[in-house]
Amino acid sequence: MKRGDLLRGVLEAGVWYVFIYYGLYVLKNPVELWSAALILLALMYAGVLVCPWIHYTDGWRRMMGKE
């Protein structure tokens, strides 16, 4: 495992923590539904994109032009 993978893993854990925290906040407090959904969607995308395992898949390599 490379150092970059470890840093991405820590960043991923942070993003998912914020996602869960904000999701629970939305359930408890009255908020604008569309803006809360947009924020949660952005956090989900960020969590998937920083996942270290994603960067080793064939699809990711093709998308980044490394194959």
Buried (B, 14 or more C-beta within 10 A) or exposed (E): EEEEBEEBBEBBEEBBEBBEEBBEEBEEEEBEEEEBEEBBEEBBEBBEEBBBEEBEEEEBEEEEEEE
